[in-house]
Amino acid sequence: MGVAAPVGFDSTEGDVVTGSAVRVRGLWKRFGQQVAVGGIDLELPAGKFIGLVGPNGAGKTTTLSMVTGLLRPDQGAVEVVGHDVWRDPAEVKARIGVLPEGLRLFERLSGRELLGYTGRLRGLPGAEVDKRATQLLDVLDLSGAQHQLVVDYSTGMRKKTGLAAALLHNPEVLFLDEPFEGVDPVSAQTIRGVLERYTASGATVVFSSHVMELVESLCDWVAVMAAGRIRATGTLAEVRGESASLQQAFLELVGAGGRDAGSDLDWLGGGTR
């Protein structure tokens, strides 16, 4: 297949479906000879807590980067809340919040200064930015550190600050790439509470993870990805099928159900060298 420029949805075909937060069609991305995302089609329902799950290297981060306009696809189209990501990027980015993997923040600003700067970049009135920042800092248990420089923040504090910045403008869809990675249990519970409250209001959360227990406890809709392709989509019950858990269904879907990790490691253990 040749590499072509990204194309948009043809509005004459009536492609916009009410109730869809994200629509992806024929999405491809290569890095050299490596196919990271191989022509996926995906439709994510609005108002849901959605998990994009898959093993390391499945293409989750690449997919989210293309969906949020951070990485241009080789081919395909992405539509978020009724707007084409590449034809109308300003409209899309005004409606989404993003917490990317490997989050980088302005480290020489304090937490409060960072939120103030972010909110004003979003075009919010100064008084409203300050009000929302105060509320977010309080809810995320960052008030005591709000005047410290971000460079001195722990991993959990950085994740919570990044989440606050992503939520500040009250987006319609929130994209999170491994939001609980490296986060302590207390911070994870705080983040979880904020996200549950956010989706309860009718907003949409899309987050990637390879921790099935976390996805099963949080999400009501799942897309399973492996080797750059979508293997299954649907509600938790639909994806689980006859399996006892999402973990078991996931292993079967990605072709790892029968793997014996210890069969060739008979020398390991017992202190024998």
C-alpha positions in Angstrom: 0.0 0.0 0.0 1.4 3.4 -0.9 1.6 6.2 1.6 -0.9 9.0 1.0 -1.7 12.2 2.8 -4.4 12.0 5.5 -7.9 12.4 4.1 -11.0 13.7 5.7 -14.5 12.3 6.1 -16.8 13.1 3.2 -19.6 15.0 4.7 -21.8 14.1 1.7 -21.8 10.4 2.8 -23.5 11.2 6.1 -20.5 9.8 8.1 -21.1 11.8 11.3 -22.8 9.5 13.8 -24.6 11.0 16.7 -23.2 9.6 20.0 -19.6 9.1 18.7 -16.8 11.0 20.5 -14.1 9.7 18.1 -14.2 8.1 14.6 -11.1 6.7 13.0 -11.0 5.3 9.4 -8.1 3.6 7.6 -5.4 4.9 10.0 -1.8 4.0 9.1 1.5 5.0 10.6 4.9 3.6 9.7 8.3 4.3 11.2 10.8 3.2 8.5 9.9 -0.5 7.7 8.0 -0.9 11.0 4.2 -0.6 10.8 3.1 0.9 14.1 -0.6 1.2 13.2 -1.9 -0.9 10.4 -5.1 0.6 8.9 -7.4 0.6 11.9 -11.1 1.6 11.9 -12.5 2.6 15.3 -15.5 4.3 16.7 -15.6 5.4 20.3 -18.9 6.2 22.0 -19.4 9.5 23.7 -20.0 9.8 27.4 -18.1 6.7 28.3 -15.0 5.7 30.2 -13.0 4.0 27.4 -9.9 1.9 27.8 -7.6 1.4 24.8 -5.7 -1.7 25.9 -2.8 -3.7 24.5 0.6 -5.0 25.2 3.7 -2.9 25.0 4.4 -2.0 21.4 0.8 -2.5 20.3 0.5 1.0 18.8 -1.6 2.6 21.6 0.5 5.7 22.1 0.9 6.2 18.3 -2.8 5.9 17.8 -3.6 8.4 20.6 -1.0 10.8 19.2 -2.6 10.7 15.8 -6.1 11.0 17.2 -5.2 14.1 19.2 -3.3 15.8 16.4 0.2 15.3 17.9 1.4 13.0 15.1 0.4 13.1 11.4 -0.8 9.8 10.0 0.6 8.4 6.8 -3.0 7.7 5.7 -6.5 7.8 7.1 -8.9 10.1 8.8 -9.7 11.0 12.4 -12.8 12.9 13.5 -13.3 14.1 17.1 -16.6 15.4 18.3 -17.7 16.0 14.7 -14.6 17.8 13.5 -11.8 16.5 11.3 -8.5 16.6 13.3 -6.4 17.6 10.3 -8.9 19.8 8.4 -10.0 21.7 11.5 -7.3 21.3 14.2 -8.2 24.5 16.1 -11.7 23.3 16.7 -10.7 19.9 17.8 -8.0 21.0 20.2 -10.4 23.5 21.8 -12.6 20.5 22.7 -10.1 18.0 23.9 -7.7 17.6 26.9 -4.6 15.6 26.6 -2.3 14.0 29.1 0.5 12.4 27.0 3.0 9.7 27.9 6.3 11.2 29.0 4.6 14.4 30.1 6.8 17.4 30.0 5.8 20.5 31.9 7.3 24.0 32.3 9.5 23.1 35.2 10.5 26.6 36.2 6.9 27.6 36.9 5.0 26.7 40.1 2.0 24.5 39.8 -0.3 27.5 40.1 1.6 29.5 37.6 1.5 26.6 35.2 -2.3 26.3 35.4 -2.6 30.1 35.1 -0.5 30.1 32.0 -2.3 27.1 30.5 -5.8 28.6 31.1 -4.9 32.0 29.5 -3.4 30.2 26.5 -6.8 28.5 26.2 -8.4 32.0 26.1 -10.2 31.7 29.4 -10.8 35.0 31.4 -8.2 35.5 34.1 -10.6 35.4 37.0 -12.2 32.1 35.7 -8.7 30.6 35.3 -7.8 31.4 38.9 -11.1 30.1 40.2 -10.8 26.8 38.3 -7.1 26.4 39.2 -7.9 26.8 42.9 -10.6 24.2 42.7 -8.5 21.7 40.8 -5.5 22.2 43.1 -7.7 21.5 46.1 -9.4 18.5 44.7 -6.1 16.9 43.5 -4.5 17.6 46.8 -1.9 20.0 45.3 -2.8 23.1 47.3 0.1 22.7 49.7 2.6 22.5 46.8 1.0 25.1 44.5 3.8 27.6 44.9 6.6 25.1 44.5 8.4 24.8 41.2 7.3 21.9 39.1 10.9 20.7 38.8 10.6 19.7 42.5 7.4 17.7 42.1 7.2 14.0 42.4 6.0 11.8 39.5 2.5 11.6 41.1 2.3 15.4 41.5 3.4 15.9 37.9 0.7 13.6 36.7 -1.9 15.4 38.8 -0.7 18.8 37.6 -0.8 17.6 34.0 -4.4 16.3 34.6 -5.4 19.6 36.0 -4.0 21.5 33.0 -5.9 19.1 30.7 -9.2 19.6 32.5 -8.9 23.3 33.1 -10.9 24.3 30.0 -13.6 21.7 30.6 -13.0 19.6 27.4 -15.6 17.3 25.9 -13.1 14.5 25.5 -10.1 13.7 27.6 -7.2 11.6 26.3 -4.9 10.0 28.8 -1.8 7.9 27.9 -0.9 5.6 30.8 -2.1 8.1 33.4 -1.4 5.8 36.4 2.1 4.8 35.4 4.5 5.4 38.2 1.8 7.0 40.4 1.5 6.0 44.1 -1.8 4.5 45.3 -2.9 7.6 47.1 -2.4 9.8 44.0 -4.0 7.1 41.8 -7.1 7.1 43.9 -7.4 10.9 43.7 -7.0 10.8 39.9 -9.5 8.0 39.7 -12.1 10.0 41.7 -11.7 13.1 39.5 -12.1 11.0 36.3 -15.2 9.2 37.5 -16.8 12.5 38.4 -15.9 13.9 35.0 -17.4 11.0 33.1 -20.5 11.1 35.3 -21.2 14.6 33.9 -21.5 13.1 30.4 -17.9 13.8 29.2 -15.7 11.1 27.6 -12.4 9.7 28.8 -10.1 7.7 26.6 -7.1 6.2 28.3 -4.5 3.7 27.3 -3.2 1.0 29.6 -1.8 -2.5 29.7 -3.1 -3.2 33.2 -6.3 -5.1 32.7 -7.4 -5.0 36.4 -7.3 -1.2 36.3 -9.3 -1.1 33.0 -11.8 -3.6 34.3 -12.5 -1.6 37.4 -12.7 1.8 35.7 -14.0 1.4 32.1 -17.4 0.5 30.7 -16.1 0.3 27.1 -12.9 -1.2 25.7 -10.9 -1.4 22.5 -8.2 -4.1 22.4 -5.1 -3.4 20.2 -2.2 -5.7 19.3 0.5 -5.4 16.6 -0.9 -2.2 15.3 -4.5 -3.5 14.7 -7.8 -3.5 16.6 -8.6 -7.0 17.8 -11.9 -6.3 19.6 -14.2 -3.5 20.7 -17.3 -3.1 22.8 -18.6 -3.1 26.4 -16.6 -4.9 29.0 -19.2 -7.8 28.9 -18.9 -8.0 25.1 -15.1 -8.1 25.1 -14.9 -10.5 28.0 -17.4 -12.9 26.3 -17.2 -16.3 28.0 -13.9 -15.5 29.7 -13.7 -15.2 33.5 -12.0 -11.8 33.3 -10.8 -9.1 30.9 -7.2 -10.3 31.5 -8.1 -13.8 30.2 -10.0 -12.5 27.2 -7.1 -10.1 26.5 -4.5 -12.8 26.5 -6.6 -14.9 24.1 -7.2 -11.9 21.8 -3.5 -11.0 21.5 -2.4 -14.7 21.1 -0.7 -15.1 24.4 -3.2 -17.4 26.1 -1.1 -20.6 25.8 2.4 -19.1 26.5 4.4 -20.8 29.3 6.8 -18.2 30.6 8.9 -20.7 32.6 9.2 -23.7 30.3 12.7 -22.8 29.2 13.9 -21.5 32.6 14.4 -24.7 34.5 17.8 -23.3 35.8 16.1 -20.3 37.5 15.6 -20.4 41.2 16.9 -22.4 44.1 20.2 -20.6 44.4 21.9 -23.0 41.9 24.4 -21.5 39.5 
